[in-house]
Amino acid sequence: MNKWLDEMRALDPKNPGGWPWSIKLAALAFIIAAILIAAYFIFYQTQFDEIEKEQKKETDLRAKFIDKTKLAVNLEAYQQQLAEIEQSFGALLKQLPTKSQVDALIIDINQAALGRGLQFESFKPNQTEYLTEFYAERPISLKVIGNYHDFGAFASDVSKLPRIVLLNDLKIDVAKDGALSMEAIAKTYRYLDPEEVAAQKKAAKDAKDAKDKAGVK
């Protein structure tokens, strides 16, 4: 070992031709190993990364294929569920009046109260409608005089109307003459006609575009 170290110290870097053969072979092996390592990192590592990327893509595509296969297998069941949902939605939609039927519905609510012997102190349909994507909500503020039994019967009659009406914010107090008064908000709903639906969608799109534009700025 000492002899080899002495030989290494005695080497002339300017005259490699005069080096011992053992040193020449070791230096050659080192150079070849360095070239191979450099070639690996320069050429092959990039290819390995590309292969790994493609393998990941293959895994993702395989997972998507499996998911789509499951959907295809259950397609008939999904179609049946969709048909049932559309049928249910259609049934609910029929319980919403059109714009021209709202006034008749307000009259039905009025008649339901009078039919139970309730006396109106106030009955104020809100002239402003609250629009959503598919339907409009119109509240009616009402206050009637009667007794508990008549209030309950009135609420039951309203729930049985062919159109959807919800009584909200019920409040029962004792009136000045000792009778009971009930205040409530009756909410009626109607579905929007195609033109109104289109206008709602356009308004929502315009609002989104304006928000996105403001976000970009």
Secondary structure, 3 states (H helix, E strand, C coil): CHHHHHHHHCCCCCCHHHCCHHHHHHHHHHHHHHHHHHHHHHHHHHHHHHHHHHHHHHHHHHHHHHHHHHHHHCHHHHHHHHHHHHHHHHHHHHCCCCHHHHHHHHHHHHHHHHHCCCEEEEEEECCCCEECCCEEEEEEEEEEEECHHHHHHHHHHHHCCCCCEEEEEEEEEECCCCCEEEEEEEEEEEECCHHHHHHHHHHHHHHHHHHHHHHHC
